[in-house]
Amino acid sequence: MSRLIATFRLLQNEAIDIVSAVTEEHYHKQFHPDLSPIGWHLGHCVFTESYWIKEQLLEKKVIDDALRSLYIPELSIKQSRGSALPEKDTMIAWAKDTQAVNYCLLETAVTQLTSHKLLINDYLIHFLIQHYSQHIETMMMVLTAIQIQSNHTEFVPSRTLESHQQQNEFITIESSIYNIGNKENNLPYDNEHPIHSVELNSFKIARSPVSNGDYLNFINSAVYSSKEVWSDKGWEWFSNDKTAHPYHWQKHKNGDWYGIDHQGPYSLDEHQAIYGLNYFEVEAYARWVGGRLPHEYEWEAAAKNYQLEQTGSVWEWCGNEFHPYDGFSPYPYAGYSAPYFDGQHYVVKGGSRYTKEHIKRASFRNYYQVDKRHIFAGCRLVYD
């Protein structure tokens, strides 16, 4: 228990440190249409822990309506959040004070309210740890977007990114019945329940995710602008966007590609897993090399039962929509997963270099709309 509480405290502090390091301007500004200003993420995390600890656990209404209207996503227009935020110093002071109070309240509650539904198997602590973990990774997306819009004219890549043919090292997954989901009561989100069995036919899955060098070969082949590799919706997206490279790649005037992350520009390694791609792009790449994206059940079965490499280096797009398992029951509130069972969100699995270990499990289901490429997502291919 003390270890869990300490982990929660570390994540509280990490969110504070991230926001403390940005300028006042960057704190307020929206750098990507799908990402809230970085200051909002801190406020939302503090609001969320306050809501669950004070109102749901201790049953005291102490959060005013102004905070609700700003930090409950459904009540707050993303484009207006930055201007509604307090000054950065005011936010930091409020967040630190509120976090300290919440930490003490939670520490006391776990010893005095042991029979409360939210504390059975330490559920609420795990929930808050995972919530912070997800928003800290989103903060890294914001920092990356900030760097992408910054001036890096002085940077010169130290190496030339080399393309290579798709690596053909596969693991054969045998036809069998596999368990999908997670039966631990204290850890998984509602969309990981209930654990169930699925029968899968044999397939081959790549030992490693698609690499920078693999994808550069796709770029150099000039098929990005070739309609035959795209689905109809994918071609519609590309025809409007026309960005024929990953989100965080830029090209130096000498012709060399380089990457940009939360710290700025860096030289790309052809062996590292590619990310910054949306579903349409990885679908087109898979078609080009004669493979396909795995169904999430295939991915999870392979990750749980076989030795996949580099799981957790990038999120990996799967070929299916985010959906409820048979017997799904929303918890701890109706709106966590259910609104996204809309046919518009597809599953990504695994985790990125920015993903905390608290959510790096094979059963964890992340999900995004198919055109999103600011996320740290690539793919691993399957062959029948």
C-alpha positions in Angstrom: 0.0 0.0 0.0 2.7 2.5 1.0 4.5 1.8 -2.4 1.3 2.6 -4.3 0.7 5.8 -2.4 4.3 6.8 -3.0 3.9 6.1 -6.8 0.8 8.3 -6.8 2.9 11.1 -5.2 5.7 10.7 -7.7 3.3 11.2 -10.6 1.7 14.2 -8.9 5.2 15.8 -8.7 6.1 14.8 -12.3 3.1 16.6 -13.7 4.0 19.7 -11.7 7.6 19.5 -12.9 6.6 19.2 -16.6 4.4 22.3 -16.5 6.8 24.3 -14.3 9.4 23.9 -17.1 7.4 25.6 -19.9 7.0 29.3 -20.6 3.9 31.2 -19.7 3.0 31.4 -23.4 3.5 27.7 -24.0 1.5 26.9 -20.8 -1.6 28.5 -22.3 -1.2 27.8 -26.0 -2.9 25.0 -28.0 -0.2 23.6 -30.3 -2.3 21.0 -32.0 -6.0 20.8 -32.7 -6.3 17.5 -30.9 -4.3 18.4 -27.9 -5.2 20.7 -25.0 -2.7 23.3 -23.7 -0.2 21.6 -21.4 -1.5 23.6 -18.4 -5.0 22.2 -18.8 -3.7 18.7 -18.4 -2.2 19.5 -15.0 -5.5 21.2 -13.9 -7.5 18.3 -15.2 -5.4 15.7 -13.3 -5.7 17.7 -10.1 -9.4 18.2 -10.6 -9.9 14.5 -11.3 -8.1 13.3 -8.2 -10.0 15.8 -6.1 -13.3 14.6 -7.5 -12.6 10.9 -6.8 -11.0 11.4 -3.4 -13.1 14.1 -1.9 -16.5 13.7 -3.6 -16.8 10.0 -4.5 -14.7 8.5 -1.7 -15.3 10.9 1.2 -18.7 12.1 -0.2 -18.1 15.8 0.3 -19.0 18.3 -2.5 -16.0 20.6 -2.3 -15.3 21.4 -6.0 -16.8 24.6 -7.4 -18.7 24.8 -10.7 -16.0 26.9 -12.3 -13.5 24.0 -12.0 -16.1 21.5 -13.3 -16.9 23.6 -16.3 -13.2 23.9 -17.2 -11.8 20.4 -16.4 -14.7 18.1 -17.3 -13.9 17.6 -21.0 -17.5 17.3 -22.1 -18.2 20.8 -20.6 -15.1 22.5 -22.0 -14.4 23.4 -25.6 -10.8 22.4 -26.3 -10.0 25.5 -28.3 -11.1 27.8 -25.4 -9.3 26.0 -22.6 -6.0 27.9 -22.8 -7.6 31.4 -22.3 -9.6 30.0 -19.4 -6.6 28.8 -17.5 -5.2 30.9 -14.6 -1.6 32.2 -14.8 1.0 29.5 -14.6 2.3 30.5 -11.1 -1.3 30.5 -9.8 -1.9 27.1 -11.3 1.3 25.6 -9.9 0.5 26.9 -6.4 -3.1 25.7 -6.5 -2.0 22.3 -7.9 0.7 21.7 -5.3 -1.5 22.7 -2.3 -4.5 20.6 -3.6 -2.3 17.6 -4.4 -0.8 17.7 -0.9 -4.3 17.7 0.7 -5.5 14.9 -1.6 -2.5 12.8 -0.8 -3.0 13.1 2.9 -6.8 12.4 2.5 -6.1 9.3 0.4 -3.4 8.0 2.8 -5.9 8.3 5.7 -8.8 6.9 3.8 -7.0 3.6 2.9 -6.6 2.8 6.6 -10.1 4.0 7.7 -12.4 3.1 4.8 -11.0 -0.3 3.8 -14.5 -1.7 3.0 -15.4 1.2 0.6 -16.0 -0.1 -2.9 -13.5 2.2 -4.5 -10.7 1.0 -2.1 -11.3 -2.7 -2.5 -8.0 -4.1 -3.9 -6.7 -0.6 -4.0 -8.8 0.2 -7.0 -8.9 4.0 -6.7 -5.2 4.3 -6.2 -4.5 2.3 -9.3 -7.1 4.3 -11.2 -5.5 7.6 -10.3 -2.0 6.3 -11.0 -3.1 5.2 -14.5 -5.0 8.5 -15.1 -1.9 10.5 -14.4 0.2 8.1 -16.5 -2.0 8.7 -19.5 -2.0 12.5 -19.2 1.8 12.7 -18.6 2.2 10.8 -21.9 -0.2 13.3 -23.6 1.9 16.1 -22.1 4.9 14.6 -24.0 2.8 14.9 -27.2 2.2 18.6 -26.4 5.9 19.1 -25.8 6.7 17.4 -29.1 4.2 19.6 -30.9 5.8 22.6 -29.3 9.2 21.5 -30.6 7.8 20.8 -34.1 6.6 24.4 -34.3 10.0 25.7 -33.1 12.9 26.9 -35.2 15.6 24.2 -35.6 17.6 25.7 -38.5 20.9 25.2 -36.7 20.5 21.5 -36.3 22.4 19.2 -38.6 21.7 15.4 -38.5 24.8 13.5 -37.4 23.9 10.5 -39.6 22.0 9.8 -42.7 18.9 7.6 -42.2 19.3 4.5 -44.4 16.3 2.7 -45.9 16.1 -1.1 -46.0 13.7 -3.8 -47.1 11.1 -4.9 -44.6 12.7 -7.4 -42.2 11.1 -10.8 -42.5 11.6 -12.3 -39.1 8.3 -13.8 -37.9 6.9 -15.8 -35.0 4.3 -18.4 -35.8 1.3 -18.2 -33.5 -0.4 -21.6 -33.4 -4.1 -22.2 -33.8 -5.5 -22.4 -30.4 -7.9 -20.8 -27.8 -6.4 -17.8 -26.0 -7.5 -15.8 -23.0 -8.2 -12.1 -23.8 -8.7 -9.4 -21.1 -7.6 -9.0 -17.5 -9.2 -10.6 -14.5 -7.3 -8.6 -11.8 -9.9 -6.6 -9.9 -7.6 -3.8 -8.9 -5.8 -2.9 -12.1 -7.6 -3.0 -15.4 -10.0 -0.5 -16.8 -13.6 -1.5 -17.5 -12.9 -2.1 -21.2 -10.5 -4.9 -20.3 -13.3 -6.9 -18.6 -14.5 -9.5 -18.7 -11.7 -12.0 -19.4 -12.9 -14.3 -22.2 -11.6 -17.0 -24.6 -11.2 -16.6 -28.3 -10.3 -19.1 -30.9 -7.6 -17.9 -33.3 -6.3 -19.5 -36.5 -2.6 -19.8 -37.0 -0.8 -16.6 -38.2 2.7 -15.2 -38.4 3.5 -11.9 -36.6 6.6 -9.9 -37.1 9.1 -10.3 -34.3 9.6 -6.5 -34.2 7.6 -3.4 -35.1 8.1 -1.7 -38.5 11.3 0.4 -38.2 12.3 3.9 -39.5 14.4 2.2 -42.2 11.5 0.0 -43.3 9.2 3.0 -43.6 11.8 5.2 -45.3 11.8 2.5 -48.0 8.1 3.1 -48.4 8.6 6.8 -48.6 11.4 6.5 -51.2 9.3 4.2 -53.3 7.0 7.1 -54.2 3.9 5.0 -53.4 2.6 7.5 -50.8 0.9 9.3 -53.7 -0.2 6.0 -55.3 -4.0 5.4 -54.8 -3.7 1.6 -55.1 -2.0 1.2 -51.7 -4.7 3.2 -49.8 -8.2 2.3 -48.7 -10.9 4.6 -50.0 -11.0 6.5 -46.7 -7.2 6.5 -46.5 -6.9 8.0 -50.0 -9.4 10.7 -49.1 -7.3 11.6 -46.0 -4.1 11.7 -47.9 -5.6 13.7 -50.8 -6.5 16.4 -48.3 -3.4 16.2 -46.1 -0.6 15.3 -48.5 1.9 14.8 -45.7 4.1 12.1 -47.1 6.2 11.4 -44.0 5.7 10.7 -40.2 4.3 13.5 -38.1 7.6 14.2 -36.3 10.0 13.9 -39.2 11.5 16.8 -40.9 14.0 17.1 -43.8 17.3 19.0 -43.5 18.3 21.2 -46.4 21.0 18.6 -47.2 18.3 16.0 -47.8 18.7 14.0 -44.6 15.6 13.2 -42.5 15.7 13.9 -38.8 13.2 13.5 -35.9 11.8 15.9 -33.4 10.8 14.8 -29.9 9.9 16.6 -26.7 13.5 17.8 -26.3 14.0 18.9 -29.9 15.6 17.6 -33.0 17.6 14.3 -33.1 19.2 12.0 -35.7 17.0 9.1 -36.7 18.1 5.5 -36.3 16.9 3.2 -39.0 16.5 0.3 -36.6 14.2 2.1 -34.2 10.5 1.6 -34.4 8.6 4.1 -36.5 5.9 6.2 -34.9 4.0 9.4 -35.8 1.7 7.5 -38.2 -2.1 7.2 -38.4 -4.1 4.2 -39.1 -4.5 5.0 -42.8 -0.7 5.2 -43.2 0.2 1.9 -41.5 -2.7 0.2 -43.4 -1.2 1.5 -46.7 2.3 0.3 -45.7 1.0 -3.1 -44.7 -0.8 -3.5 -48.1 2.4 -2.4 -49.9 4.5 -5.1 -48.3 1.9 -7.8 -48.5 0.9 -8.0 -44.8 -1.9 -6.7 -42.6 -2.5 -5.2 -39.3 -3.3 -7.6 -36.5 -6.6 -7.8 -34.8 -6.1 -6.8 -31.2 -6.9 -10.4 -30.1 -4.0 -11.6 -32.2 -1.7 -9.0 -30.8 -2.6 -9.7 -27.2 -2.4 -13.5 -27.6 1.1 -13.1 -29.2 2.3 -10.7 -26.5 1.1 -12.8 -23.7 2.3 -16.2 -24.9 5.2 -15.5 -27.2 8.4 -13.5 -27.2 7.7 -10.3 -29.2 10.5 -7.8 -29.3 10.2 -4.1 -28.6 6.7 -4.2 -27.2 6.4 -0.8 -25.4 8.6 1.1 -27.8 5.7 2.4 -29.8 1.9 2.0 -29.7 0.9 -0.4 -32.4 -2.2 0.1 -34.5 -4.5 -2.9 -34.7 -7.0 -3.6 -37.5 -10.2 -3.5 -35.5 -12.5 -1.0 -33.9 -12.6 -0.3 -30.2 -15.6 -2.4 -28.9 -17.1 -3.7 -25.7 -16.4 -7.3 -24.8 -19.4 -9.5 -24.3 -20.6 -8.9 -20.7 -19.0 -5.4 -20.5 -20.0 -3.4 -17.5 -19.0 0.3 -17.2 -16.9 1.2 -14.1 -16.3 3.4 -12.2 -18.5 5.6 -14.3 -20.5 5.2 -17.5 -18.5 7.6 -19.6 -15.0 6.2 -19.3 -15.1 3.7 -22.3 -18.6 3.5 -23.6 -18.7 6.8 -25.6 -15.8 5.5 -27.7 -17.5 2.3 -28.8 -18.7 4.5 -31.7 -17.1 2.8 -34.7 -14.7 5.8 -35.1 -11.9 4.7 -32.8 -9.5 1.9 -33.5 -7.3 0.0 -31.0 -3.6 0.6 -30.4 -1.6 -1.8 -28.2 1.7 -2.0 -26.4 2.9 1.5 -25.3 5.6 3.9 -26.3 8.8 5.1 -24.8 6.7 7.7 -22.9 4.2 5.2 -21.6 4.5 4.5 -17.9 4.9 0.9 -16.7 1.6 1.2 -14.9 -0.3 0.8 -18.1 2.2 -1.3 -20.1 0.3 -4.6 -20.0 -0.8 -6.8 -22.9 -4.5 -6.4 -22.0 -4.4 -2.6 -21.9 -6.5 -1.1 -24.7 -5.7 2.4 -26.0 -7.8 3.8 -28.8 -7.8 6.7 -31.3 -9.6 8.0 -34.3 -8.0 6.7 -37.5 -6.6 10.0 -38.8 -4.6 10.8 -35.6 -0.8 10.9 -36.2 0.4 13.1 -33.4 0.3 10.0 -31.2 3.4 7.8 -30.6 2.0 5.0 -32.8 3.4 2.7 -35.5 2.7 -0.9 -36.3 3.7 -4.5 -36.3 2.5 -6.6 -39.2 0.8 -10.0 -39.5 1.0 -12.4 -42.4 -1.4 -15.2 -43.0 
